[in-house]
Amino acid sequence: QARALARRGHWIGSHTRTHRELPLLDEAALAAELLGSRLDLQRQLGQRVHLLAYPYSQVDDRCRQAARAAGYRAACAGEGIDYHRWCLDRVNTAEASLPLFLAKLSPWFYLFRRARARRW
């Protein structure tokens, strides 16, 4: 399925090799999870993999630095976590109604949510 999506122009991102809690790993295991997954996917898909989604949305500064060192260009964590290139919001659509799903496709949805969160 991933190969078919990639052939259709979708970007495929990594989610690590074994879905472990990255902040709990030592340096070698962290590097193996991040780089190994990226290289495995690139080999299987025949295209470069630039994006990562942290398992369980668990991330710290060390994980962000390791993701960058492993060659990722950006990474996603859960909704509402610090927003920057190495901790982008993931769009959770699993339980969204169609109107909410469509709203989440708009950048205004996230700007409003972020502004509202800062007010509190």
N, C-alpha and C positions, 0 to 999 in steps of 0.2 A: 504494500500500500504506500509506503513512504517513497519508493522509487517512482511509482505512478504519479504521485503528487508532485515530486520534484520534476518529472518530465513535463508536467503541465504548468510549470513555472512557480510553484509554491516554494517558499523558503522553509527548509527543514532545520530545526534547531535541536540541540542536544539537551538531554535531561540527566546526564551522567550515565555511567555504565551499570551501576547496581542500586541506584536510588537511595544512597546512604545519607545520613545527616552530616553534611559537609563540615560544619564548625567543630564536630567532634573528632575529625580525622587528623592524623599527623601529616606532616608536609608531603611525604612520599605517597601516602594513600590519596591525599587530596589531589595531587598532581596526576596520579594514575586515573582517578575517576574523571577528571576534567579533560585532560589531554587524550586519554585513551578513548573516551566516548567520541570526542570530536574526530579523531583519526579513523575510528571504526566507521562512523557515519560517512565521512568523506570517501572512504574506500568503497563502501556499499552503494552510495548514491552517485558517485562520479562527479560530485560538485563540492565546492567549499562550504563548510559549515561555520557560520559566524555568530550564531545566537545560542544562548544557554538559558534554560529555566532551572532555577535552583530547586532541588527536591524539598518538599514540605515548606517552601518559601523561607527556609532557614539560611541566613547569610550573615556574615560579619566582614569586617575590613580585610581579614586575611583571605577569605574566600573570594572577595571581589578582586584582590590583587592576583590571586592564583588563576582566576578566570581570564584576566587580562594577559597574564604570562602564558597561558595555554593557547592564546591566539584568538579568543573570542573578541568581537567588536562591541557587544552589548549583552546584557543579561537581564532576565525578568525574575521578579520575586512576587509576593502576594500583593493584593490591593491594599493601599494605605501605608505601605512601607516607604521609607525614605526614597525620594524619587531622584534618580540621576542615571547616567548611562549604564552603570553596573548594577542597577536596582530598579529597573522599569516595572511599572504596574503590569500584572497579568490581567487580562480581561476574562473574568469568570462568567460564562454564559450558560452553564449547565442548568441552572434553575431559573433563568430569566424568561419572562414573557417576551413575546415578539416585540412589543413597543419598547420594553427595557433593553432588549438586545440591540434594536436599531438605535436607541439613544446612546448606548455604549460605543457605537461606531463613530460618534461625533466627538471631536476634541473638546467641544463645549461642555460635555458631560463631565470630563475629568477636571477641567478648569473650575467649574462650579463646585464639584465635590472637594477639590483641594482648597478652594477659598473658604468653603463652609467649615472644613476641618480646622483651618487655621484660626477661625473666629473663636472656637472653643478652647 
